[in-house]
Amino acid sequence: MCNQIFSSLVQIDDSLNIKPSVAKSWEISEDGKTYTFHLRDDVFFHDDDIFKNGKGRKAVASDFKYSFSRIIDPKMTSSGAWIFNDKVNGKDDFIASNDSTFIIKLNKPFPPFLSMLSAQYCSVVPHEVADKYGKEFRTHPIGTGPFKFKYWKESEVLVLLKYENYFEKDSKGIRLPYLDAVKATFIPDKQTAFMEFLKKDLDYFNSIDGSYRDDILTKSGNMTSRYKGKFQLVKGPYLNTEYLGMLVDSSLAIVKNSPTKYKKVRQAINYAINKERLVKYLRNSIGIPGTAGFIPAGMPGFDAKAVKGYDYNPEKARQLLKEAGFPNGIGMKELTLSTTTTYKDLIEFIQGELNNVGISSKIEVNQSASLRETIAKRETNFFRGSWIADYADGEIYLSMFYSKNYVPIGPNYTSFNNPRFDRMYEELNYIKNDKDRFKLYQKMDQLVMDEAPVVVLFYDQSVNLFQNNISGLGHNAQNLLVLKYVKKQ
């Protein structure tokens, strides 16, 4: 809903390309450290009593300086502070040179920066409203987006109305959005929500829960005959890699006696799992088997042929175990695989696959918060994880293997440490050309696959259901809901 109420300097299209939004154009300095944005002069905040005569004023460069300074203000404890914290030295690096020119100075080049600026964290907010309401701004949001806030009963319903003064128009010059209003409901039980959708009380429904997946989809991922033609179903890439992680730093006490410290054991685990069967039978073909790198399908620069991961090859798995000194798993310590209740069926499938090649394992089921903490503290050798992209650039996946991103500071949950990888990761910041950068991403991804600190299970897909009288609802791999082009007959 934030994406409907607010807007940012830039936005993404359905192909994850960066497009103008409040900024109509921009330049990046030769050294890659200074970003100069030229703002539109027809962007206005939604009406509010705090503005003169209750009319929303124009959004200007100083509003972005305020909004971004607010993100990095320690008092705000913003969950989006990571976007700027290691890239700017402070709020003085956000410069409003005049109403229509906004400058950001980075302390080092970072090519994916524009992608990061498309995140909802980077939305522009009016200082007088945000300052007046403080923490209550969440229940009194004022932005520049296509819809304005009307009503919110928490955990039940949220109502937005069309913003008549929204700045964007369609190709025919008609002002967006088309819809007069949007009502979002918050139904905690997916099964109940799906029944509401079938009754046509909901126009749009996101994701398919396991409890009724077989009812809607065949094992091949097609809509069952029962629902064919009754509503629309759109499936597409979603920037989320589902994986198994293994601690590989043998200097850690927990790793010293663990078989996962051996590369050949980790590679054997990779070869032992039939990912095609997993996706087909446990997920009704929602997802793409993870046989390439860690960067998922749908990400710009993804190339399944450029990075060679692991196909199902149990014979190869047995051979690697033998080479590691564990023929048929003999003498190998039992592995403990940590997961949550939601993924227990998937992990039980993996347990069976490992058992088939002689790897003995037991499953430890945890609460989600507890497992996250255990992984962050490096207290589990073998765990199920997922990594969802906050921005559309492969760098966010490679950051998980940079040695300086050791937890708790960063996301290197496997304690992977490879000097060659680190050198390439540091080189990324100085490669401006996307194609050249993507080639380097693929080299790094291949190195990770060869060392096997992770098992890529599958690249996720989003599933969106909507009624037949709905049109204009696009799809992007970040599964970001865009309602400004939607029409309802």
Secondary structure, 3 states (H helix, E strand, C coil): CHHHHCCCCEEECCCCCEEECCEEEEEECCCCCEEEEEECCCCECCCCCCCHHHCCCECCHHHHHHHHHHHHCHHHCCCCCHHHHCCCCCHHHEEEEECCEEEEECCCCCCCHHHHHCCHHHCCCCHHHHHHHHHHHHHCCCCCCCEEEEEEECCCEEEEEECCCCCCECCCCCECCCCCEEEEECCCCHHHHHHHHHCCCCCEEECCCCCCHHHHECCCCCECCCCCCCCEEEEEEEEEEEEEEECCCCCCHHHHCCHHHCHHHHHHHHHHCCHHHHHHHHHCCCCEECCCCCCCCCCCCCCCCCCCCCCCCHHHHHHHHHHCCCHHHCCCCCEEEEEEHHHHHHHHHHHHHHHHCCCCEEEEEECHHHHHHHHHCCCCCEEEEEEECCCCCCHHHHHHHCHHHECCCCCECCCCCCHHHHHHHHHHHHCCCHHHHHHHHHHHHHHHHHHCCEEEEEEEEEEEEECCCEECCCCCCCCCCCCCCCEEC
